[in-house]
Amino acid sequence: MSAKKPDLLRDNELIYGRLEMEEMKKKGNW
């Protein structure tokens, strides 16, 4: 299980980063 943790964390960061990007686009702060 600990071997998969880094991948999960990386995926979460990718998803979060994408969401943040969408929010920025909505606000026009790009």
N, CA, C and O atoms as a printed pandas DataFrame, in Angstrom:
     atom_number atom_name residue_name chain_id  residue_number  x_coord  y_coord  z_coord
0              1         N          MET        A               1    0.837   -1.208    0.000
1              2        CA          MET        A               1    0.000    0.000    0.000
2              3         C          MET        A               1    0.878    1.267    0.000
3              4         O          MET        A               1    0.564    2.234   -0.694
4              5         N          SER        A               2    1.941    1.261    0.753
5              6        CA          SER        A               2    2.789    2.453    0.803
6              7         C          SER        A               2    3.462    2.701   -0.548
7              8         O          SER        A               2    3.879    3.819   -0.849
8              9         N          ALA        A               3    3.561    1.641   -1.358
9             10        CA          ALA        A               3    4.188    1.803   -2.673
10            11         C          ALA        A               3    3.270    2.606   -3.604
11            12         O          ALA        A               3    3.737    3.280   -4.522
12            13         N          LYS        A               4    1.968    2.523   -3.355
13            14        CA          LYS        A               4    1.024    3.246   -4.202
14            15         C          LYS        A               4    0.772    4.664   -3.693
15            16         O          LYS        A               4    0.213    5.496   -4.408
16            17         N          LYS        A               5    1.176    4.927   -2.491
17            18        CA          LYS        A               5    0.889    6.254   -1.909
18            19         C          LYS        A               5    1.484    7.407   -2.736
19            20         O          LYS        A               5    0.775    8.375   -3.012
20            21         N          PRO        A               6    2.743    7.335   -3.134
21            22        CA          PRO        A               6    3.327    8.431   -3.924
22            23         C          PRO        A               6    2.520    8.697   -5.193
23            24         O          PRO        A               6    2.272    9.852   -5.539
24            25         N          ASP        A               7    2.108    7.634   -5.888
25            26        CA          ASP        A               7    1.327    7.812   -7.109
26            27         C          ASP        A               7    0.013    8.510   -6.803
27            28         O          ASP        A               7   -0.405    9.415   -7.527
28            29         N          LEU        A               8   -0.635    8.084   -5.726
29            30        CA          LEU        A               8   -1.915    8.701   -5.342
30            31         C          LEU        A               8   -1.721   10.180   -5.075
31            32         O          LEU        A               8   -2.504   11.019   -5.522
32            33         N          LEU        A               9   -0.660   10.484   -4.336
33            34        CA          LEU        A               9   -0.383   11.887   -4.014
34            35         C          LEU        A               9   -0.160   12.691   -5.285
35            36         O          LEU        A               9   -0.673   13.801   -5.433
36            37         N          ARG        A              10    0.618   12.113   -6.206
37            38        CA          ARG        A              10    0.908   12.804   -7.455
38            39         C          ARG        A              10   -0.375   13.019   -8.247
39            40         O          ARG        A              10   -0.589   14.096   -8.804
40            41         N          ASP        A              11   -1.221   12.011   -8.301
41            42        CA          ASP        A              11   -2.501   12.141   -9.017
42            43         C          ASP        A              11   -3.336   13.239   -8.389
43            44         O          ASP        A              11   -3.928   14.059   -9.091
44            45         N          ASN        A              12   -3.383   13.253   -7.059
45            46        CA          ASN        A              12   -4.174   14.278   -6.365
46            47         C          ASN        A              12   -3.661   15.671   -6.711
47            48         O          ASN        A              12   -4.438   16.602   -6.922
48            49         N          GLU        A              13   -2.349   15.792   -6.764
49            50        CA          GLU        A              13   -1.757   17.098   -7.084
50            51         C          GLU        A              13   -2.122   17.509   -8.503
51            52         O          GLU        A              13   -2.405   18.676   -8.774
52            53         N          LEU        A              14   -2.111   16.523   -9.412
53            54        CA          LEU        A              14   -2.469   16.805  -10.809
54            55         C          LEU        A              14   -3.912   17.273  -10.895
55            56         O          LEU        A              14   -4.212   18.279  -11.538
56            57         N          ILE        A              15   -4.809   16.531  -10.239
57            58        CA          ILE        A              15   -6.234   16.886  -10.255
58            59         C          ILE        A              15   -6.433   18.257   -9.629
59            60         O          ILE        A              15   -7.152   19.093  -10.175
60            61         N          TYR        A              16   -5.797   18.491   -8.480
61            62        CA          TYR        A              16   -5.951   19.769   -7.791
62            63         C          TYR        A              16   -5.431   20.906   -8.660
63            64         O          TYR        A              16   -6.059   21.960   -8.761
64            65         N          GLY        A              17   -4.288   20.685   -9.282
65            66        CA          GLY        A              17   -3.704   21.703  -10.142
66            67         C          GLY        A              17   -4.642   22.040  -11.294
67            68         O          GLY        A              17   -4.794   23.203  -11.665
68            69         N          ARG        A              18   -5.277   20.994  -11.861
69            70        CA          ARG        A              18   -6.198   21.217  -12.966
70            71         C          ARG        A              18   -7.401   22.015  -12.495
71            72         O          ARG        A              18   -7.853   22.934  -13.179
72            73         N          LEU        A              19   -7.917   21.663  -11.326
73            74        CA          LEU        A              19   -9.074   22.385  -10.777
74            75         C          LEU        A              19   -8.714   23.839  -10.541
75            76         O          LEU        A              19   -9.493   24.744  -10.842
76            77         N          GLU        A              20   -7.527   24.051  -10.001
77            78        CA          GLU        A              20   -7.076   25.415   -9.719
78            79         C          GLU        A              20   -6.991   26.212  -11.026
79            80         O          GLU        A              20   -7.353   27.388  -11.080
80            81         N          MET        A              21   -6.505   25.543  -12.075
81            82        CA          MET        A              21   -6.386   26.210  -13.367
82            83         C          MET        A              21   -7.763   26.635  -13.878
83            84         O          MET        A              21   -7.942   27.741  -14.387
84            85         N          GLU        A              22   -8.722   25.734  -13.731
85            86        CA          GLU        A              22  -10.094   26.047  -14.162
86            87         C          GLU        A              22  -10.624   27.257  -13.408
87            88         O          GLU        A              22  -11.238   28.146  -13.997
88            89         N          GLU        A              23  -10.385   27.284  -12.115
89            90        CA          GLU        A              23  -10.850   28.411  -11.285
90            91         C          GLU        A              23  -10.215   29.708  -11.773
91            92         O          GLU        A              23  -10.879   30.741  -11.871
92            93         N          MET        A              24   -8.919   29.640  -12.076
93            94        CA          MET        A              24   -8.200   30.838  -12.545
94            95         C          MET        A              24   -8.826   31.329  -13.851
95            96         O          MET        A              24   -9.030   32.527  -14.044
96            97         N          LYS        A              25   -9.127   30.378  -14.745
97            98        CA          LYS        A              25   -9.723   30.758  -16.032
98            99         C          LYS        A              25  -11.061   31.447  -15.805
99           100         O          LYS        A              25  -11.380   32.444  -16.453
100          101         N          LYS        A              26  -11.846   30.892  -14.865
101          102        CA          LYS        A              26  -13.169   31.469  -14.576
102          103         C          LYS        A              26  -13.034   32.899  -14.068
103          104         O          LYS        A              26  -13.798   33.779  -14.463
104          105         N          LYS        A              27  -12.067   33.123  -13.199
105          106        CA          LYS        A              27  -11.885   34.455  -12.616
106          107         C          LYS        A              27  -11.193   35.401  -13.592
107          108         O          LYS        A              27  -11.251   36.620  -13.430
108          109         N          GLY        A              28  -10.538   34.833  -14.607
109          110        CA          GLY        A              28   -9.846   35.684  -15.574
110          111         C          GLY        A              28   -8.507   36.152  -15.037
111          112         O          GLY        A              28   -7.998   37.190  -15.460
112          113         N          ASN        A              29   -7.926   35.393  -14.103
113          114        CA          ASN        A              29   -6.628   35.772  -13.527
114          115         C          ASN        A              29   -5.488   35.081  -14.258
115          116         O          ASN        A              29   -4.380   34.981  -13.731
116          117         N          TRP        A              30   -5.757   34.601  -15.474
117          118        CA          TRP        A              30   -4.729   33.843  -16.167
118          119         C          TRP        A              30   -3.575   34.697  -16.536
119          120         O          TRP        A              30   -2.612   34.212  -17.131
